[in-house]
Amino acid sequence: MPKSLLVLTLALGLAFLPACGDDKAGDGAGEKPTPPAAGGGEPAAVDATGGFDAALEKEVADAIAKARTFLLSQQQDNGGFTDRAVEQMRENVSFTAMAVSALVAGTPSMNVSKDEHIRKGLAFLVKFQREDGAIVDDPKWTNYCTSAAVSALAMAKVGEFRSNQSKAMAYLEKSQIVDEANKDSFGGFPYKDGQSADGSNAFITVSALEDAGMPKDSIVRKRMERFASGLQNSSESNPGEIVITTGEGEERTVVSSDDGGAIYRRGESKAGLVKRSDGRWEFKSYGSMTYAVLKLMLFAGVGADDPRVKALVGWISNHWTLERNPGFEHAEDPQSAGQQGYFYYLFTVARALSAYEQTTGEPLVVRDADGRKHNWRVEVARALLGRQAEDGSWRNPVDRWMEGMQTLATAFAVQTLGVLNGRLE
């Protein structure tokens, strides 16, 4: 069961979220949402607490146990993790950090510090710590690797590695972009020094900082608000237009839509663009980035009544699905495109909605575009259980963003289950 049963209702309609372009975005903020008429009946999975029943709790525990067996088959004698199905792939920091966090999710808390596999994994990670605190074996992914390592260290809470965690956390804090000349990236985090910021790397980094207990009044959190707001499709938050040049050399004028969702970075969406009737273009919002930006907003201390948060929640309600990463419907092959980053998508769903519950102090029931209620923890768990292989692993057949590798996909899946059952909250 979640260790803090927490609540909110994501409802559509004017009582919860104004229509796009409504200049009275703050109206009704203190009112109780009026649920639209439910279409298709209420799903039986929804209960009063938002938690798992005993049967589902056992299914999840069994799935995590099978996944642990698979993950341990990928651990090398030196403690690092690889993907044995990938020829000549050596153990590395990012896979090891993700796998260790997954092992923590599947280990009773009183046993974590004594677990030899977790300890060996952490020892492997800290061997790669630089003088500046970063934990990395590939400089292209300095922040990502360091963030994943900080989360693993923070979740494991093994005393002898505390100083390593503190040094790595200090590195992440200093890596935040605070140069006003790079205004689109201000407050965000790059993959490495000198790059622009993006929503995906920011999500992994702020998750790590939160896992490590960053104080609520940190200036790092305050700066994040500006960056997160810049990723939202909102003409109020992001007025004006930008001109981009496509790979074919075509110039396109792009303006923000008002769907309330989010994109990868200012000037780029992995879901592409759509042309408007006025000849200009809009970047497409998509699921994993919308949940990621919701997490960024909450990390920054933005409240649930803020119009930007309401708009993000409205997009989530309008596009609720756990069958695919929504937002890729205009792709040449929407079925395949919607499976891109699927396990990362569910990871962002779990971490963002859990953070939302903690912000509101109430359990969450999602209400979709047809007014139907959804117990999000139960539904995300069932979506994952239905995709687990016999050997305990998960793998995305659409091999984008490395999810074709079983170790990474399995680590995402188990960490998501750990959020759902309260182990990693």
N, C-alpha and C positions, 0 to 999 in steps of 0.2 A: 504493500500500500504506500502511496506518497507520504513522505514524512510531514508535509504540511498540506492539508487538504484545503485548497485555495479556490475562490469563485468569481466568475463574471459571465455575463451573457453576451455573446456576439450576435447582435440582431441587426437585420436590415431594416430599411424604412426610415422615414424622417425622424422618428423618435430616437434613433440611434445615430444615423449618419445622414447629413443633408445631401440632396441631389447634387451631382457634379456641377460646379459653377455657381452654386447657391451662395450669395454674399452674406448669408446669416449662418456662417459655419458654426458659431458657438451656441446657437439657439438650442434649447432642449437638453443642455449638457447635464442638468441635474434631474432630469425626468427619468422615470423607469421606462425602459424600452417596451414598446407595444409589439408583441410578436405578430408577424403576419400569419395569415391562415396557413396551417400546416398542410403541405401537399404530400400525398402518398402515405399518410399515417406516421406515427412516431416509431423510430427504431427501438427494438426491445433492449438494445445494449445500454441505453441511457439509464443511469440510476441516480439517486439523490446525492451521492458522495463524489462521483466522478472517478472512483477507484476501480480496481479489478475485483471480480468475485474470486472465490477460492479456486475454481477450476481454471480460470484464465491465469491467475497468479502461478499455479503449478505449470501450466503450459509455457509461460514466459521463463520460469526458473529452469525448466528442462531444456528449452531452446538455448539459454545462456550457457548451461552446462555443456551441451553439445558443441557450441561455438568455442568454448574454452579449450576443449580437446583439440579442435581444429587449429586454433591459434597457437597452441603449444607445439603443434607439429611444424610450425613455421619459425620457431625460435631456434637460434643457433647456440652453440656451446658458449659463445662470448656474451650471450644475453640479448643480442640484437635480433630483430625480426626481418624476414624477407618474404617473398612470394615464391615458393619452390616451383610453381608451375611456369615461372618466367626464367628461361634459360640464362645462366650466368648473372642473374641479379643478386647483388650482395645485400646483406642486411644494411639498413639505413636508419637515420634518426627519425624521419617522419613516420614511417611504418611502425617503428619500435614505440614511439610515443603514443600513437593511436592505439596500438595493440595493448600496451600497458594500461592505458585508461580503460580499455574494454575489460581487461582482467580484473581491475579494481571493481568494476561494475558487477562482476560475477563472483566476488569473494566477500564473505562476511567481514564487516569492518574490523572486528577484533583479530582477524587472521591476516589482514593485508600486510602489515609490517613484517610478518614472519614468513610470508609466502616467498619461496626461493625464486620463482619465476619472475615475480614482480620486482624483487630486489635486484636480480641479475639484469632485468630490463632497464631499471633506473641507473644502475652502475654503468651500463653501456652508454646511456644518454650523457651522463655527466663527463665521460671521457672526451666528449666533443665540445666541452665548454671553453670558449675563448676568454681571453683576459677581459674583454669588454662585457662579458656576461652572456653573450649569445651562445646558444647550443645548436650547432649546425655542422653538417658535413657537405652541403652543397650551397655555395654562396648565392645562387640564384633564388633560393627560398629561405633566406635567413630568418625573416620574421615568422613565416609559417612554421618552420622547424622549431624555432625557439618557443613560439606560442604553444604548439602541441606538446613540447617537453614540459613547459610550465604547468599546463593542465594535468599532465600525468604526475608530476611531482606533487602538485597541490592536492590532487585527489588521493594519492597514496599516503601522504602525511607520514613519511618515514623520516625520523628525526635527523639521521646522519646526512640527509640530502637537503636540509633546510637552507643552508647557506648557498647552495647551488641554485635553489629556487629564488632566493632573494636577489642574487646577482642577475639571474635571467630576467626577473620581473623588472629590475631597474633598467636593464637594456631595453626592454619593450617600451617602458615609459619614455625613455629618451628618444626612441625611434619615431614617436608621433610627429607628424609634419606640422610645424608651427610657423613656417615661412609664409608670410602674407603674399609674396610674389607667386606662390603656387596656390592661389586661392581656391581652386576647385578641389584640392587635396587637403586643405587646412583642416586639422583635427583627425585626419585619417591615418592609416598605416600602410607603408609600401611592403612589397615582398623583399626588397633590399634597398639599401641607401641609394638615393638618387632617382628612384622610380616614383611614379604617381601612385596615389592610393586607390584602392578599390573596395567594394563592399564585402567581398568574400574574405579577403585577408583581414579586414577590419573585424568581421564577425569572429574569426578564429582568435584574433588577438584580444578583443574585449572579453570573450568567453574565458580565456586564460587569466586575464587580469581579475575578473570576477571570481573565478575558481580560487585564485590566490588571495582573495580577501581585500581587494583594493578599497580604501575608504570611500564612503559615499560622497564626501566633499572634495574628492580629488579634482584638481584642475584638468587632468586627463579626461575625466568624464564630461566636464563642462564643454571642453573643446569638441568632443565627439558630436554634440548636438548639431553644430553647424555642418559638419561633414555629412551626417546622416540625412539631414534635411535636404541637402543638395542632390541626393540620390532618388528623391521621391518625385513621381509624376504628379505634379501639382503646379498649376500656373500661378498660384498665390505664393508658394514657397520658391518657385523657380520661374519667374516671369522672363519675357524676352525670348530671343532665339539665338541659335548657334548655327554655324555653317560647317559641314563636314565634307570631306572628299572620300568617295567610295574607292574600293580597290580598282575599279575600272576608270577612275579619274573623274567621275561625275560629282559635281557639287550639289549638296542637298541642304536646304534650310530646315532645321529641326526645331520644333517647339515642344514644350511639355504638354502632355495630355492632362486630364483631370480625373484619371481613374483611381488615383490614390496609391497605386502600387509602386514598385521600385525597380531600379536598374543596377547594372554592375558598377558603373562609374559614370561621372558626368561626361556625356559624349559617347557612351557605349552601352549597348544592351546585348547580352548573349542571345536574346530572343529576336533581335533584329528591329527593323522599322516597319511602319505601315504608313501609306500615303493618305493624306487628308483630302477632302473635297476641294480645299482652297489651294492645292498644289504643294503645300508644305508637308513635312513628315513628323511623325512622333516615334519615339523609342517605345518598344513594347515592354511593359512590366511583366515580370515572371515570378513564379512561386518562391524559389529558394532565396532570391534577393529581397523579396517583399518581407519574408519572415526574418531574414538577416537584418534588414533595416529596422524592423520592429524591435528586435533585440538591441540594436545600437541605440535607438531612441530611449528605450527603457534604461539601458546602462547609463545614458547621459542624464537621467533623472527627469525626463519628460513624462508627465502624468498621463493617465488613461483618458482624461477629459480633454486633452489637447487635440485640436482639430487635425493635426498631422497624424497622431496615433489613431484617432477615429477613422481617418481615411484609409490607413493601412489595414485596420481591422475590417473596414468595409470591403476592401479588395479581397481579403481572405475569405470573408463570408460569401461574396459573389462568385469566387472561384474555388470553393471548397472541393477538393478531391484528393484522395490518397492513391489513386491509380497511376498518376503521372505527375511530373513537375509542370504545373499549369503555366500557360503563357506562350506556348510554342505552337498554337493552333494554326498560325499563318505560315509555318515552315513548309518546305516542299514535301517532306515526309513527316507530318505532324505526329504520327504514332511513335516513330522512332525518336524524333526530336524531344517528345515529352518524357522519354525515359532517360534523357541525359541527366547525369548527376542525381539520379533518383534517391540513392541512399543518403547522400548529402542533403537532399531536399527534406527527407523525413527527419534528419538530425536537426536541421534549422527549425522545422515545425515544432519539435519537442522542446528545444531550448528556448525558443521565442515564446511559446504559449505557457510554458512553465514559468518563465520570467514575468509574463503578464499576470498570471495568477498570484505570484508573489507581490507584484505591485499593487494589485487590487485587494489582496487578502481574502479572496473568495474563490470557490471552485468554478471551473469554466465549462459551459455548455455552448458549443458552436451551433449557430443557426444558419443554414445555408440559404441560397437565393430563393428556394422554394418554401422556406419557412420550416424545414425539417430540422430537428435537433440531432446533434452528434456528440457522443462522448468521445472526445478526441483521443484520450489516452487508450481507451479500448480499441478504437478503430485503427490507430497507428500501430498498436501491438499486433492486431490481427493482420494488417497489411504486411508486416514483417514476417510473422509466423508462416504465412502462406507462401513465402518466397525462399524459405530456408532449404538448403540442399540436405541430402541424407548424411553427408559427412559433417554437418554442423555449420557449414560456411554459407555465405551469401556472395553472389557475383552478379554484376550487371551485364547482360548480353550486349547492351549498347556501350561499347568501351570508350566513353568520353570522360575526361578528367580522372583517368586512372581507375575508374570503378570496375573495369574488366578484371582487375586484380582482386583475388579473393580476400587477401589479408586486409586490404584497405576497406573494401565493401563490408566485410564482416566486422571490422573494428567500428565503423560508423553504425552498423545495425545494433551491435551490443551496447554501445554507448547510448544510443537512442532508447533501447529497452531499459537501461539503467536510469535514465531520466524519468521514463514512464512509471517505473515502480518505486521511484523515490531514492534509489541508491546513490545517484549522482546529482541530486538536487541540493 
